[in-house]
């Protein structure tokens, strides 16, 4: 069993409506899923409220968490969008980090790492030592991603997170059904990024479930 805590539906750029996204993840062994569609200041209310409606229509056989991925929001505006997302009902906050394959504004990683209301810093690219320290101090989870392109720097991220003792999590960042990962797939990503078996167990079996147990 695993938790799939970074996914996208048709409320942003995903291919599946929420119900199908949840069902597909469940068939791959997920016992929990967060729907984290892309938001900025223009659509955060619309996305969060509609994802909550979708969550209310799912059954209890899989835990479904309404969330967001704060995406390409200027760092100076990020705290407000995060607060708005929480106010509208988002229970899981992912920030779209400084991946090397997109022109994410410099300072995004730092702003996310400094905000204890952020749950996950996704695909943080060449995250700095200072940013990693803030993430560790604020209990912001560091994503090791299965997403093509974003995963180029996984090895670098693992090494730095290990040095600073930051908690890691394995996510698919799924936009299509074929992106969703089984437990075996998650271990492939983790071990391929350089995690030991024990570290992979933590990132897949313990850390994500500890993070969502209060939701």
Secondary structure, 3 states (H helix, E strand, C coil): CEEEEEECCCCCCCCCCHHHHHHHHHHCCEEEEEEEEEECCCCHHHHHHHHHHHHHCCCCCCEEEEEEEECCCCHHHHHHHHHHHHHHCCCEEEEECCCCCCCCCCCHHHHHHHCCCCCEEECCCCCCHHHHHHHHHCCCEEEEECCCCHHHHHHHHHHHHHHHCCCEEEECCECCHHHCCCHHHHHHHHHHCCCCHHHHHHHHHHHHHHHHCCC
